[in-house]
Amino acid sequence: MGWLIDLDEETVFVYRPKQETEVFDELNALLPVPSFASELQLTVGDLFAWLLE
């Protein structure tokens, strides 16, 4: 799994093996995380608030 983060558009593209790319651009959307981080609850808004501090 990989994330491509577009700061200008505040969009996260999520790449997973053998799956279509998912686009997350709503601030309250919960981002998918790998199984080892399953306890992490991170929304698009949380991510960009942290990155743009």
Residue frames relative to the residue before (quaternion, step in Angstrom):
aa qw qx qy qz dx dy dz
M 1.0000 0.0000 0.0000 0.0000 0.00 0.00 0.00
G 0.0316 0.7953 -0.6047 0.0281 3.52 -1.06 0.78
W 0.2580 -0.7361 0.6036 0.1653 3.53 -1.19 0.59
L 0.1188 -0.7158 0.6805 0.1019 3.52 -1.18 0.72
I 0.1527 -0.8193 0.5517 0.0320 3.56 -0.51 1.24
D 0.1464 -0.7727 0.6156 0.0508 3.55 -0.78 1.13
L 0.2914 -0.7992 0.5039 0.1500 3.57 -0.19 1.30
D 0.6492 0.5414 -0.3274 0.4221 3.59 0.94 -0.84
E 0.7672 0.3404 -0.1718 0.5158 3.57 0.94 -0.88
E 0.2952 -0.7677 0.4991 0.2727 3.59 1.32 -0.20
T 0.4439 0.6526 -0.4557 0.4116 3.50 0.83 1.17
V 0.1628 -0.7621 0.6195 0.0949 3.55 -1.14 0.72
F 0.1786 -0.7543 0.6258 0.0864 3.56 -0.85 1.03
V 0.1564 -0.7986 0.5785 0.0557 3.57 -0.74 1.07
Y 0.1299 -0.7926 0.5955 0.0190 3.54 -0.76 1.16
R 0.0114 0.7726 -0.6337 0.0373 3.54 -0.95 1.02
P 0.6021 -0.5774 0.3978 0.3818 3.59 -1.05 0.64
K 0.8721 0.0577 -0.0712 0.4807 3.55 -1.05 0.91
Q 0.6347 0.4651 -0.3592 0.5018 3.60 1.11 0.68
E 0.5756 -0.5665 0.4560 0.3739 3.54 -1.25 0.42
T 0.5626 -0.5876 0.4631 0.3517 3.55 -1.19 0.59
E 0.2261 -0.7552 0.6012 0.1310 3.56 -0.99 0.89
V 0.2176 -0.7698 0.5904 0.1073 3.56 -1.08 0.79
F 0.0803 -0.7850 0.6142 0.0044 3.55 -0.83 1.07
D 0.1299 0.8171 -0.5478 0.1243 3.57 -0.49 1.20
E 0.5594 0.5494 -0.4096 0.4663 3.58 1.27 0.19
L 0.5335 -0.6914 0.3873 0.2957 3.56 -0.74 1.10
N 0.7299 0.4142 -0.2556 0.4800 3.62 1.04 -0.60
A 0.4439 0.6916 -0.4581 0.3388 3.62 1.27 0.10
L 0.3712 -0.7235 0.5464 0.2007 3.54 -0.93 0.99
L 0.3528 -0.7568 0.5151 0.1936 3.57 -0.72 1.07
P 0.4415 -0.6664 0.5211 0.2992 3.59 -1.02 0.72
V 0.1310 -0.7790 0.6110 0.0518 3.54 -1.14 0.73
P 0.5950 -0.5553 0.4219 0.3996 3.60 -1.17 0.38
S 0.6831 -0.5250 0.3247 0.3902 3.56 -1.20 0.54
F 0.6422 0.5355 -0.3408 0.4297 3.63 1.01 -0.68
A 0.7313 0.3522 -0.2169 0.5424 3.61 1.26 -0.32
S 0.2069 0.8500 -0.4702 0.1167 3.56 1.24 0.47
E 0.6354 0.5344 -0.3380 0.4433 3.62 1.14 -0.43
L 0.5554 0.6140 -0.3830 0.4098 3.59 1.26 -0.30
Q 0.0793 -0.7687 0.6346 0.0120 3.55 -0.81 1.07
L 0.1405 0.8112 -0.5441 0.1617 3.58 -0.17 1.27
T 0.2015 -0.7741 0.5890 0.1153 3.57 -0.78 1.02
V 0.6689 -0.4651 0.3857 0.4330 3.55 -1.30 0.25
G 0.6554 0.5209 -0.3079 0.4519 3.59 0.92 -0.87
D 0.6387 0.5205 -0.3216 0.4666 3.59 0.97 -0.84
L 0.6577 0.5273 -0.3084 0.4407 3.56 0.90 -0.95
F 0.7311 0.4269 -0.2554 0.4669 3.59 0.78 -0.98
A 0.5775 0.5578 -0.3813 0.4582 3.60 1.11 -0.53
W 0.6726 0.4901 -0.2808 0.4781 3.56 1.00 -0.89
L 0.7044 0.4762 -0.2760 0.4483 3.61 0.87 -0.92
L 0.7552 0.4042 -0.2076 0.4725 3.58 1.01 -0.77
E 0.3366 0.7533 -0.4969 0.2690 3.62 1.24 0.31
